[in-house]
Structure formats: structure tokens, C-alpha cells
Amino acid sequence: MPITRRAALGLLAAPALLRVTGARAADARVLKISHQFPGGTIEQGDFRDRLVRRFAAAVQEKTGGSLSFEIYPGSSLMKTVAQFSALRRGALDMSLYPLAYAGGEIPEVNVGLMPCLVTSYAQGLAWKTAPIGQELQSLLDKRGVKILTWIWQGGGVASRATGVVKPADTKGLKIRGGSREMDLMLKAAGGIISSVTSDETYAAMQTGSLDAAVTSSTSLISFRLQEIAKNVTSARGGSFWFMFEPLLMSKQVFDSLTPDQQKAITDVGAAQEQFALDMSKADDQALADIYGKAGVKVADMTDADIGQWKSIAQDSAWKDFAARNAACANLLKLAEAVA
């Protein structure tokens, strides 16, 4: 019987199920992992989807099949922003999630996308063992969420209008920053802010409701913005945009696992961090290559450019964040201490 278009779309939307075999299969606990990024395979596609699949396969093997996973890419299980609340309630097991998307619910987490606060991968990854990392994990633990894999991503700017390298380039552009604080900096530079998630940027730019989007290099590639952009600013030489985008787990679900399962989860989560770092750096360069090949003009930020952005960020985003509450002020101070 021929497969209809509707049936074919249904197959594409179905979760990737890592099946277990043998005597333990009937006893396996199935955990759901949701994320907003395009689906692929363990070998090909958006590295964040690949990381989730690598994690699931390794945990399944390490637990002898007592844990298995269903993976839902492209926000096919639930809407992007809603995934964080679902983690807190135990209604979702795991998500690879841009933490700043939860800023409306927990303002302190916006420290993970604070313009010009983190300017290199080494600086971001140093948070994990520094007081800022301990404080951030404690904050999330109390709100029902556990960090498994520390992932930082550099980002750039795709624009259907003029290129965005210096603050003056932003004036009059309808632009997406990705967090309250990033938007505050862009607004202070003269931009007109549009709040959409990264998976909505293609449609927004295509219709003209958005001129430019700031997001990770990987998202700029995966969401194919080179098809509609005229200019792109890469992160290969540095950027004002570094985002904390960890693999998260519901603490309620984690606490319900056996000690051996918990150890497998945490060990495998930490083991994915080198892969994430390598792939993030590779995508910074791939972005320039892919967009350049598509005829898009590619630019890079200099240290002087980032310095101009930092001055604006400190007077707008940083000041606003520190004034929100004592916890925000403390997190900012701890983050500034990481050189």
C-alpha cells in the first residue's frame, strides 16, 4: 500500500526510540528527551541532536538496558519554552535547553546569555568548577532541575539587511537577541527588538517581520538562514554572544533512579562535554564556509568591536540584571570573577 504524504509526515515526526533487547527489555524504564533542534542521526545532523543520541546510547549500554530513551527533536513533544517548566514538574525527563529561555520563570538563569560576560569557550567552561557554577547548579537544584552536560555555544548574526558588526550597525533593525539581557543591549544600540525562539527565525525573516537574528553558529546553520540572509557575522574570531545551553534532567526523575543509574547518567553527561566543545568550535568555522558558499557576505568581530558592545552591555543589560534581585547581583559578580 502506498504511503500517503500525511503518513510520511507522521513518520518524520515520530520520536527516535533507542530499543533494548534481551531479558532486561521488559523491565527497561523509558525516559523522554525533548529539544527544539532539527533531528538527525548519531553520526549526522545538528550536533545537539547527535549529542543527545550519543548520551542515550551510552547510558543504555552502561545500565545494561535498564534505561532506554525516546528522543523528540524539533519541539515535536512540546513547545520549546514549555520544556523547562515540564522538567521542574517531572512531566518531562530531559531536555537540551537554552537556559536563558527560562528567564521569564527564573530571572537568575539569564546570566547564561549575558552579552559580553563570556567571550570564549574556555571562560564559559571554567564556570563548572568555579563558584559561579556551584551557585548556578544549587539554584537549579532547588527549582527541580539538574545539569548533566555543560555546553557553551558561540553565536553570530544573520541579517537580511546590513551586516551587524559594530553597535552602530544595529540602528533601526528589527532584531532578535535571544534573552532579555541581550535584547536590552541591542535596544540600547538602536535596534528594534523582536522576541522569537531560534527555531522561529527563518519564518520571521522570510516574512520581513525580522531583519536580523542573533543565535548560535549551529542554529544559524541548522535553520538554513543562509537561504534568506545577505550578511552574517561569525563567531570564529570572537563574539558578544556565548550561550549556556546544557543538557538538563528533571531532578525529580533523577532522584527516582537507582544509584547505579544515577552514576551512569552523570558520568555519561560529563563525558559529552568535549564533543560539545569540539563541535561548537567546528560550527563557528563551518558557519563562515556555508554562508560564504551561498553568496552571503561574511564578517568577523574584532576585539575593538566587542569592546564597544561591552560598554553598552555594562550600562544596559548588566546593570538591569544586577538590579533585579540580590541573587542576580551575586551571580553576575561571581561570573565576572572568571577570567
Secondary structure, DSSP 8 states (H G I E B T S, - for coil): ----HHHHHHHHHS-EEE---STTGGG-EEEEEE-SS----SSSS-HHHHHHHHHHHHHHHHTTTSEEEEEE-TT-SS-TTHHHHHHHHTSS-EEE--GGGGTTT-GGGGGGG-TTT--SHHHHHGGGGSHHHHHHHHHHHHTTEEEEE--EEEEEEEESSS--SSGGGGTT-EEE-SSHHHHHHHHHTT-EE----GGGHHHHHHHTS-SEEEEEHHHHHHTTGGGT-SEEEESTT--S-EEE--EEEEHHHHHTS-HHHHHHHHHHHHHTHHHHHHHHHHHHHHHHHHHHHTT-EEEE--HHHHHHHHHHHIIIIIHHHHTT-HHHHHHHHHHHT--
